[in-house]
Amino acid sequence: MSSLKPQQFRGKVALITGAARGIGASVARAYVAHGGRVALVGLEPDLLAQLADELGESAAWWQADVRSSEETKSAIDAAAAHFGRLDHVVANAGIASYGTVRQIEDEAFERVIDVNLNGVFRTAKYAIPHLQASKGYLLVVSSLAAFSNIAGLSSYSASKAGNEALAIALRQEVAHLGVKVGLCHPSWIDTDIVRNAEADLPTFKAIRRRLPYPANTTTDVETCAERILVGLAKRKSRVYVPRAVLLANWSKAFVNSPATWPYVRLLTRKTVPALEREVTALGRFHHAHTPVTQKKQ
């Protein structure tokens, strides 16, 4: 049962990046359902417009690429001007790329870092003045991958570990401004990015089945959104989806220790070559849950 009040976010405004689909869209729907208004930021204008129409006067949208400082700042400032305030910012935009370090294309690796890490930096930088005015809250969507890494997702893991470190440092930097910074660590959520990865790469799906709970399970996106909304309402330092991800955080030193290496090596001896063959046969290394525009020169 939800701990949120029916009008929990009445009078509040949330800006959400990566809002066109998946976690971002579900958070937007739930926020409005609890009385709030939402600024939708993303790269898919048709989907953003459809979602804004669905949510009515409580929503407005802006197309922006978080790899661009100019576009990110413009969207954030425009949203703040439109609604008159920003109380919550959810830095959610994220992508993933297929392939091991030795086979992934340089551009694909760099793109993941630019969206998932640099994009959080840009979102935070340009949102802070507005959050300072409202004594607001920024939630950085990191991942279970920040402290539980899987072969073949090195770029994603590096970006999510990086945005965790960024958020923790940022929390210290803005505390005196009255701004709170939290981190969300979802495990596998039932979104396009997970469904497509499992459809494209059977070995990836097989690896997941052999991992300990909660890494071997998938959580529905509505439950994830509900957990995020509780985090926003309570200005939590950490939001885990599901809650058992907390155990992965606490046990990461052991999981990454020499004691577990024999098992990891046994697991990856066959699965990594199989994964590489599947990625090569697929003929593409990049998969995003939102399309990424070509970087402007």
Solvent accessible surface area in square Angstrom, and as a share of the most:
residue,aa,sasa,rsa
1,M,245,1.09
2,S,52,0.33
3,S,75,0.48
4,L,19,0.09
5,K,140,0.59
6,P,106,0.67
7,Q,101,0.45
8,Q,55,0.25
9,F,3,0.01
10,R,182,0.66
11,G,48,0.46
12,K,77,0.32
13,V,0,0.00
14,A,0,0.00
15,L,0,0.00
16,I,0,0.00
17,T,4,0.02
18,G,4,0.04
19,A,0,0.00
20,A,8,0.06
21,R,73,0.26
22,G,21,0.20
23,I,19,0.10
24,G,0,0.00
25,A,4,0.03
26,S,14,0.09
27,V,0,0.00
28,A,0,0.00
29,R,102,0.37
30,A,19,0.14
31,Y,0,0.00
32,V,29,0.17
33,A,74,0.57
34,H,30,0.13
35,G,22,0.21
36,G,1,0.01
37,R,84,0.30
38,V,0,0.00
39,A,0,0.00
40,L,0,0.00
41,V,4,0.02
42,G,6,0.06
43,L,23,0.12
44,E,22,0.10
45,P,50,0.31
46,D,107,0.56
47,L,56,0.28
48,L,0,0.00
49,A,30,0.23
50,Q,113,0.50
51,L,5,0.03
52,A,12,0.09
53,D,118,0.61
54,E,103,0.46
55,L,26,0.13
56,G,37,0.35
57,E,176,0.79
58,S,31,0.20
59,A,13,0.10
60,A,17,0.13
61,W,93,0.33
62,W,50,0.17
63,Q,95,0.42
64,A,3,0.02
65,D,8,0.04
66,V,10,0.06
67,R,22,0.08
68,S,25,0.16
69,S,47,0.30
70,E,142,0.64
71,E,44,0.20
72,T,4,0.02
73,K,93,0.39
74,S,67,0.43
75,A,4,0.03
76,I,2,0.01
77,D,47,0.24
78,A,38,0.29
79,A,0,0.00
80,A,10,0.08
81,A,84,0.65
82,H,112,0.50
83,F,15,0.06
84,G,63,0.61
85,R,94,0.34
86,L,0,0.00
87,D,7,0.03
88,H,14,0.06
89,V,0,0.00
90,V,0,0.00
91,A,3,0.02
92,N,7,0.04
93,A,16,0.13
94,G,7,0.07
95,I,1,0.00
96,A,9,0.07
97,S,1,0.00
98,Y,6,0.02
99,G,2,0.02
100,T,16,0.09
101,V,105,0.60
102,R,202,0.74
103,Q,38,0.17
104,I,17,0.09
105,E,91,0.41
106,D,111,0.58
107,E,101,0.45
108,A,0,0.00
109,F,61,0.25
110,E,112,0.50
111,R,34,0.12
112,V,0,0.00
113,I,38,0.19
114,D,15,0.08
115,V,7,0.04
116,N,0,0.00
117,L,45,0.23
118,N,52,0.27
119,G,3,0.03
120,V,4,0.03
121,F,95,0.40
122,R,32,0.12
123,T,1,0.01
124,A,4,0.03
125,K,104,0.44
126,Y,39,0.15
127,A,0,0.00
128,I,29,0.14
129,P,78,0.49
130,H,45,0.20
131,L,0,0.00
132,Q,75,0.33
133,A,91,0.70
134,S,27,0.18
135,K,116,0.49
136,G,3,0.03
137,Y,0,0.00
138,L,1,0.01
139,L,0,0.00
140,V,0,0.00
141,V,8,0.05
142,S,2,0.01
143,S,10,0.06
144,L,9,0.05
145,A,14,0.11
146,A,11,0.08
147,F,7,0.03
148,S,31,0.20
149,N,87,0.45
150,I,25,0.13
151,A,43,0.33
152,G,7,0.06
153,L,22,0.11
154,S,35,0.23
155,S,1,0.01
156,Y,38,0.14
157,S,9,0.06
158,A,49,0.38
159,S,0,0.00
160,K,8,0.03
161,A,40,0.31
162,G,20,0.19
163,N,0,0.00
164,E,17,0.08
165,A,62,0.48
166,L,50,0.25
167,A,0,0.00
168,I,58,0.29
169,A,46,0.35
170,L,15,0.07
171,R,55,0.20
172,Q,133,0.59
173,E,108,0.48
174,V,5,0.03
175,A,65,0.51
176,H,152,0.68
177,L,40,0.20
178,G,29,0.28
179,V,5,0.03
180,K,57,0.24
181,V,1,0.00
182,G,0,0.00
183,L,0,0.00
184,C,0,0.00
185,H,0,0.00
186,P,7,0.04
187,S,12,0.08
188,W,37,0.13
189,I,7,0.03
190,D,58,0.30
191,T,7,0.04
192,D,35,0.18
193,I,33,0.17
194,V,11,0.06
195,R,113,0.41
196,N,60,0.31
197,A,11,0.09
198,E,40,0.18
199,A,84,0.65
200,D,35,0.18
201,L,7,0.03
202,P,82,0.52
203,T,14,0.08
204,F,9,0.04
205,K,91,0.39
206,A,33,0.26
207,I,7,0.03
208,R,12,0.04
209,R,158,0.58
210,R,125,0.45
211,L,28,0.14
212,P,96,0.60
213,Y,133,0.50
214,P,6,0.04
215,A,8,0.07
216,N,60,0.31
217,T,49,0.29
218,T,65,0.38
219,T,19,0.11
220,D,68,0.35
221,V,22,0.13
222,E,113,0.51
223,T,60,0.35
224,C,0,0.00
225,A,2,0.02
226,E,49,0.22
227,R,35,0.13
228,I,0,0.00
229,L,0,0.00
230,V,11,0.06
231,G,0,0.00
232,L,1,0.00
233,A,33,0.26
234,K,121,0.51
235,R,82,0.30
236,K,65,0.28
237,S,48,0.31
238,R,62,0.23
239,V,1,0.00
240,Y,23,0.09
241,V,0,0.00
242,P,30,0.19
243,R,165,0.60
244,A,19,0.15
245,V,0,0.00
246,L,53,0.26
247,L,105,0.52
248,A,18,0.14
249,N,20,0.10
250,W,183,0.64
251,S,45,0.29
252,K,75,0.32
253,A,80,0.62
254,F,125,0.52
255,V,66,0.38
256,N,99,0.51
257,S,29,0.18
258,P,119,0.75
259,A,72,0.56
260,T,24,0.14
261,W,138,0.49
262,P,90,0.57
263,Y,108,0.41
264,V,52,0.30
265,R,153,0.56
266,L,101,0.50
267,L,13,0.06
268,T,34,0.20
269,R,154,0.56
270,K,156,0.66
271,T,15,0.09
272,V,33,0.19
273,P,52,0.33
274,A,22,0.17
275,L,5,0.03
276,E,16,0.07
277,R,154,0.56
278,E,42,0.19
279,V,0,0.00
280,T,90,0.52
281,A,90,0.69
282,L,54,0.27
283,G,65,0.62
284,R,106,0.39
285,F,41,0.17
286,H,42,0.19
287,H,18,0.08
288,A,24,0.18
289,H,18,0.08
290,T,11,0.06
291,P,68,0.43
292,V,25,0.14
293,T,56,0.32
294,Q,135,0.60
295,K,105,0.44
296,K,143,0.61
297,Q,220,0.98
